[in-house]
Amino acid sequence: MNIIITFALLAIVVALAMAGRALLKDGRDGAPKSNRMLHALALRVALSVTLFLFILFSYKMGWIHPTGIPI
């Protein structure tokens, strides 16, 4: 379970880095702007929502349990 969540978080960071690179590279030297940043940010949002839903699904299936703070 930890490997899946770690991989998903790494993919989210990579998508954010791709968006940053597209922001810095697009439109330089008279080149037309592309939609690379838009697609990278849309991918990041989709990965984040998917990770959130996967964590909720894992909790419902009993694969993960909240530890909580003892009262």
C-alpha positions, 0 to 999 in steps of 0.5 A: 500500500505504501508503495502505491501511495508513494508512486502516486505522490511521485507521479503528482510531483513529476506532473507539476515539474512538467508544468513548470518546465512547459511554463518556462519553455513555451513561447520563447524565441517567437515559437507559438505557445502550446497546451503542454502546461494545461495538459500537465496540470490537468494530469496532476489534478486527475492524479490527485483526485484518483489518489484521494479516491483510492485512499477512501476506497482502501479505507472502506475495504479495510486495507488501511486503518486510521491510527488517530491520537488517543484521547 
